[in-house]
Amino acid sequence: MSFTRICLVLSYAAALVGSLWLGYQLRFDFAVPPEAERTFLLVFAWVIGFKLVCLWRLRQFEVLVGYFSLPDFSRLFWVLLATSFIVFGISAHLGSDYAPPRSVVLVDFSFSILGLTAIRLAFRQARTRATARTPSLPRQRARRAGIIGAGLVGTALAQEFAIRRDLGLQAVAFFDDDRMKWGKRVQNVPVVGAPETLLNDKMDLELEEVIIAMPSATAKRVAEIVKTLQRLQIKFSTVPSIYELTTGQAKVSQLRSVEAQDLLGREQVRLATDDIEHLLRDRVVMVTGAGGSIGGELCRQIAGYSPRRLLLVEQSEVQLFQIQQDLMHCSCGEAIVPLVANILDQRRLDYIFQHYHPQVIFHAAAHKHVPMMETQPGEAVKNNALGTLRLAETCAKHPTDRFVLISSDKAINPTSVMGATKRLAEMCVQSLDVSQPGATRFMAVRFGNVLGSSGSVVPIFSKQIAAGGPVTVTHPD
């Protein structure tokens, strides 16, 4: 048991002793009769011991002592209420010789709640002060920041700014679309009005930075706010996406620049998670090109469905190591199997299939840089087309349920070597599905220009804009 946990147990025990003692004192107007004092040792021993055991069995000593919120208080309240109810019943049946008088039990319950809540708040305050102390950093003036979004995320962000001085930001104003919040205060910070209020020349807030704390807002609304902030020529950033926050991939204080995907006029697509779970849960899944941008994201998504094994097949050991490290801390970390392999190496493929018996294969390994493949078409044909054919034929020889080729929209009426080889790979998969009908289902899915992926034009444009231009567009139109 850690030192902090021992301190929590001893503090709880002292508070429970004190609350029971105060209950007796108030019951007898601070003149406890001798006959009641003679039962103190027995009564105090079993009542305090009983409450501590109940707190332990109901995991009240396993909490993070530095955090205490309304749900934590609610659980503590119900534990103490249940124990007090039991002690009250014993007192009613056995009398005050073996249990505290019923009036003492009621007073004891009230003081127990106050005492234990005060202890938890004290631990939380100690954590807050410890977090706020940054002796290694020189004290600097916090920049005045406005927060767009006075919801849960914005409130948490303002609280982080107040606690963590090392962030160098101070929330001085909230902006929100909800009129009911205007004129109110959140974390003692005023909600001034809508984000467009920033354009009002009479507002003398002297803001040095604005943070968009609306992870669930529509892309259209975020784009409108960005245009407003661009007109003001003020530095702005945003909190991580709602997916990153809910999955624990990022904290609310990890601010980032507004990216292209934040401004896309598309709503989130709801996946048929039940069908996906039926396909992946407790199955052996293999992803080729696992170290790439698309293959890596496939692995992250598949890991969330608890496969029995997730085989990461990648030619580059550096990229394979990176995706392995990313996945080691997920719920199925023990199921991750990194495999260095070239899909053109038939002996290596046979070993993987014979040793691990993959049931579902996602084939994302490919050369996809369009201009680069124009100068070396042989490599594109060898990797994209022949590699796909060899892997698909290997699947047909083994008991495999599904083979999914990750293709490209450039395979539609291809005008480039990369697109033509992807179309050829699709034809190989289609021919196998027709010529060898059996247990394995062969299919292909075409991806568009995936934002942030390797070879995507969007990161290239972003770097060119950040460097001051020019933006290179090779198409004559």
KAHUJO-V425425 format. One record per pair of residues at least 24 apart in sequence whose ideal C-beta (glycine too) atoms are under 7 Angstrom apart, sorted by sequence separation. I is the first residue (numbers start at 0). GAP is how many residues later the second one is. If there is no record, write none. Layout:
# KAHUJO-V425425
{{I:GAP} {I:GAP}}
This chain:
# KAHUJO-V425425
{{19:24} {54:24} {83:24} {144:24} {146:24} {149:24} {209:24} {211:24} {214:24} {237:24} {280:24} {281:24} {282:24} {283:24} {289:24} {298:24} {302:24} {311:24} {404:24} {53:25} {83:25} {142:25} {144:25} {161:25} {214:25} {279:25} {280:25} {282:25} {283:25} {284:25} {285:25} {286:25} {287:25} {288:25} {290:25} {305:25} {306:25} {309:25} {311:25} {362:25} {141:26} {142:26} {143:26} {144:26} {145:26} {149:26} {208:26} {209:26} {210:26} {211:26} {212:26} {214:26} {215:26} {280:26} {281:26} {284:26} {286:26} {299:26} {305:26} {308:26} {309:26} {310:26} {311:26} {312:26} {313:26} {314:26} {16:27} {19:27} {141:27} {142:27} {144:27} {145:27} {146:27} {147:27} {148:27} {206:27} {208:27} {210:27} {214:27} {279:27} {283:27} {285:27} {291:27} {295:27} {299:27} {302:27} {307:27} {309:27} {311:27} {314:27} {19:28} {80:28} {139:28} {141:28} {143:28} {157:28} {158:28} {210:28} {276:28} {290:28} {298:28} {306:28} {308:28} {310:28} {312:28} {362:28} {53:29} {79:29} {136:29} {145:29} {157:29} {198:29} {275:29} {290:29} {302:29} {194:30} {197:30} {214:30} {289:30} {16:31} {131:31} {133:31} {149:31} {154:31} {157:31} {290:31} {15:32} {50:32} {79:32} {130:32} {131:32} {133:32} {154:32} {172:32} {195:32} {198:32} {225:32} {290:32} {49:33} {79:33} {130:33} {131:33} {171:33} {194:33} {289:33} {197:34} {360:34} {12:35} {15:35} {127:35} {410:35} {76:36} {149:36} {384:36} {391:36} {395:36} {225:37} {379:37} {383:37} {387:37} {391:37} {402:37} {406:37} {408:37} {343:38} {379:38} {383:38} {400:38} {406:38} {407:38} {408:38} {12:39} {360:39} {384:39} {388:39} {400:39} {401:39} {402:39} {403:39} {404:39} {405:39} {406:39} {407:39} {408:39} {11:40} {46:40} {75:40} {168:40} {221:40} {222:40} {362:40} {367:40} {376:40} {380:40} {384:40} {387:40} {391:40} {395:40} {398:40} {399:40} {400:40} {75:41} {149:41} {221:41} {310:41} {352:41} {358:41} {359:41} {360:41} {362:41} {379:41} {383:41} {387:41} {403:41} {405:41} {343:42} {348:42} {357:42} {358:42} {359:42} {360:42} {361:42} {362:42} {363:42} {373:42} {11:43} {218:43} {343:43} {360:43} {362:43} {373:43} {384:43} {72:44} {210:44} {218:44} {342:44} {345:44} {349:44} {361:44} {372:44} {395:44} {218:45} {219:45} {310:45} {348:45} {352:45} {372:45} {394:45} {211:46} {218:46} {343:46} {369:46} {147:47} {218:47} {308:47} {310:47} {342:47} {71:48} {342:48} {369:48} {367:50} {391:50} {366:51} {8:52} {67:52} {7:53} {46:53} {67:53} {156:54} {287:55} {4:56} {42:56} {67:56} {156:56} {7:57} {42:57} {65:57} {66:57} {38:58} {64:58} {65:58} {145:59} {153:59} {35:60} {152:60} {3:61} {65:61} {145:61} {143:62} {144:62} {147:62} {152:62} {143:63} {144:63} {147:63} {148:63} {143:64} {144:64} {145:64} {146:64} {147:64} {148:64} {297:64} {142:65} {144:65} {147:65} {148:65} {142:66} {144:66} {146:66} {147:66} {297:66} {294:69} {293:70} {283:72} {285:72} {291:72} {283:73} {284:73} {26:74} {283:74} {283:75} {284:75} {285:75} {286:75} {287:75} {288:75} {26:76} {282:76} {287:76} {288:76} {22:77} {26:77} {147:77} {282:77} {286:77} {287:77} {288:77} {19:80} {23:80} {26:80} {279:80} {22:81} {25:81} {278:81} {156:82} {22:84} {22:85} {152:86} {166:86} {368:86} {367:87} {19:88} {22:88} {18:89} {21:89} {163:89} {18:92} {159:92} {18:93} {159:93} {156:95} {15:96} {18:96} {155:96} {156:96} {14:97} {17:97} {152:99} {14:100} {14:101} {287:103} {11:104} {14:104} {11:107} {10:108} {293:112} {293:153} {293:156} {292:159} {293:159} {292:160} {292:161} {291:162} {260:190} {259:191} {259:198} {259:202}}
